[in-house]
């Protein structure tokens, strides 16, 4: 029991020191077709775009939503400089992206790449 408690304390110390991160840094895209929305909870344009993306999800499009405030390293890995940004992934590879609140453009590209 003493060893278990010691091990638990070590893990907690490492986590509190920031050596272990629970932040997402990448998505497994192995052959997937999806859209990734990079957004921030403090972004008005992101809030305006959200219902349009909800509609696309209701139509059957696969959308992954990444909060850049919680997953900054993933945003860096994808070269995200502005939000909202929607990245289009086809067969596991990025084929396009749309920056800003452009629901018509996003829908058009979704239809182009995934229908």
N, C-alpha and C positions, 0 to 999 in steps of 0.2 A: 504494500500500500504506500509506503514511504517513497518508493521509486516512482510510482505513478504520480504522486503529488509533485515530486521534484520535476518530472518530465512535463507535467502540465504547467508548472510555473515557468519553465524555460520557454515553452511555446508561447505563453502569454507575454512574457518579456520580449521575445522576438517580434511578436505581432505589434505590441505597443511601440516598439522602436521603429516600426515601419519597414522591417526587413521582409515581411511577408505581406503581400498585397492581395486584397480580394477584388481589385479593380480588373475589369475585362481589358485585355489588350488586343484581342483579335477574335474573329468569329470563324468557326469551322465552315468553310464554303464549299466543301468537297462536292463539286458538280451541281451546286444549288442555283436556283433562279430566285432572286429576291431583291427587294429594295431595302436599303438601310437609310433610315432618317437619323441624321445627327441634329440634335436640338438642345436647347437650354430652357430650363423652367422660367428664366427671367427674360425670355425673348418674345416680344409681342407678335412678331411675324411667325414664330414657331407655333404659338397658340392659335393663330388664324389658320395655319396650314393643317393643323391636327384633324379637324373634322373631315377635310377632304381626303386625308390619308385613311381615316376610319372608313369612309365610303369605299375606297379602293380595297381595303381589307374585306369589307362585306361582299365585294364583287369576287373575292377569291384570290387576290394578290397577296403574296407573302411579304410582309414588311417587318423588319426588325428595327426597333427604336432605341437609339443610344443617347443617353444624357451625357453631354460633354463635360458637365461639371463633376459627374461621378466617374467618368471614364475618359479622362484627359489623354492618357497614353494611347488609347485606341484612336481618338480623334487625330492625334499627332501621326500615328501610323498610317492613317488614311489621308493625310495631308489636308485636313479640314481646317480652314481659316475663318470661315463665316458660317453662321447658322441662320435658318435651317439649310442643310445640304442633304439632298437625297442622292444616294449612290445606287446605280443599277448594276446588279451582279447577274450575269448569265453564264450558266455552266461553270460556276465557280470563279469567273473572271470579271473584273470591272469593265463595263462597256460604255458607261456614260455617267454623268452626274448633272444635277440641277441645283443651282444655288439660289436661295431666296424663296419667297412665298409665291410660287408660280404653279398653282394647282392644275391649270389647263395643260401646261407643258409637261408636267409630271404624268398626268393621265395619258397624254398622247405617247410619251415615251414608254410607259408601262404597256400600253397596247402594242406598240411597235416591237418591243423586245420579248414580250411574254405571251402573245397570242398567236 
